[in-house]
Each structure stands twice: as C-alpha cells, then as structure tokens.
Amino acid sequence: MMYIHFCNNCSRFHILNGHKMVCPACRGSLTEMRMTYMDFVNMSQEERDKLAQECRNEKLLREISTTYRMYKYSKWYRNQLAEKATMS
C-alpha cells in the first residue's frame, strides 16, 4: 500500500510504499499522515500547500498524523537493528 508521509526537516510530502520512518531525501524523521493515498492525490495544489503549512505546526501535525504501532515487527526494522549491531 501507498502511505503519505511528511518530513518536517525538508517540508515535503512523500508517497511511500509501506510505513517508513526515515525521509528518503534528507534522512530526517517522517510523520505518517492519517489521510489515504486517494485523498491526497485528489487534492489541488492549493490544498496541498495549505496542508503543508498546517504540518509545520507541531500541534496540528500530531492531530492529523497517525502512528504505525507494528513497526517493531516489520522486516525493515529488524534489518535496521541487525545493521546497527554489526556497526558497533
């Protein structure tokens, strides 16, 4: 599935397959949005700009975002932990 993420560091939206936590552009942390892919792609540019402005406000961002609670059980998370262990 495709999910909408917002990176506060580079102030842009990313449409990514899966629940990601790291921005592919700047390596900052991502916030997964509660909206669906179809809702996002059907938005006008003005609506997206307004949403991006709202996402820059931490309080509003928490209200319109969601938390993927199962990331600790995902393959990419286990791989990331294994990669960190080999670097130490």
C-alpha positions in Angstrom: 0.0 0.0 0.0 1.0 3.6 -0.5 1.2 5.9 2.5 1.5 9.7 2.8 4.4 10.9 4.9 5.5 14.4 5.8 9.1 15.4 6.6 9.3 18.4 8.8 13.0 18.8 8.1 12.7 19.3 4.3 9.0 20.3 4.5 7.7 18.0 1.8 5.3 15.1 1.4 6.4 11.7 0.3 4.2 8.9 -1.1 6.0 5.8 0.0 5.1 2.1 -0.1 4.9 1.0 3.5 5.3 2.6 6.9 8.6 4.4 6.7 10.3 6.4 9.4 13.3 7.9 7.6 13.0 10.6 4.8 14.4 9.4 1.5 15.5 12.9 0.6 17.2 14.2 3.8 17.3 11.2 6.2 15.2 13.2 8.7 12.3 11.6 10.6 9.0 11.1 8.8 5.5 11.5 10.2 2.9 9.3 8.7 -0.3 11.1 7.8 -3.8 9.7 8.6 -5.1 10.5 5.1 -5.4 7.9 2.3 -3.4 7.9 -0.9 -6.5 8.7 -2.9 -7.5 11.6 -0.7 -4.0 13.1 -1.2 -3.8 12.7 -4.9 -7.2 14.2 -5.4 -6.2 17.4 -3.6 -5.5 20.5 -5.5 -2.1 22.2 -5.3 -3.6 24.9 -3.1 -5.0 22.3 -0.7 -1.6 20.5 -0.5 0.2 23.8 0.2 -2.3 24.6 3.0 -1.8 21.1 4.4 2.0 21.5 4.3 1.6 24.8 6.2 -0.5 23.0 8.8 2.0 20.2 9.1 4.8 22.7 10.0 2.8 23.3 13.2 3.7 20.5 15.7 0.4 20.6 17.4 -1.7 20.4 14.2 0.7 17.7 12.8 0.0 15.5 15.8 -3.7 15.9 15.2 -3.6 14.8 11.5 -1.0 12.1 11.8 -1.1 8.5 12.8 1.4 6.1 14.5 2.2 2.8 12.9 2.4 0.6 16.0 3.6 -2.6 14.4 6.9 -1.3 13.1 8.9 -3.3 15.7 7.7 -6.5 14.0 8.5 -5.4 10.4 11.3 -6.8 8.4 12.9 -3.5 7.7 13.0 -2.7 11.4 14.7 -6.0 12.2 17.2 -5.4 9.4 17.9 -1.9 10.7 18.6 -3.3 14.2 20.9 -6.0 12.8 22.7 -3.4 10.7 23.3 -1.3 13.8 24.5 -4.3 15.8 27.2 -5.1 13.1 28.4 -1.5 13.1 29.0 -1.5 16.8 
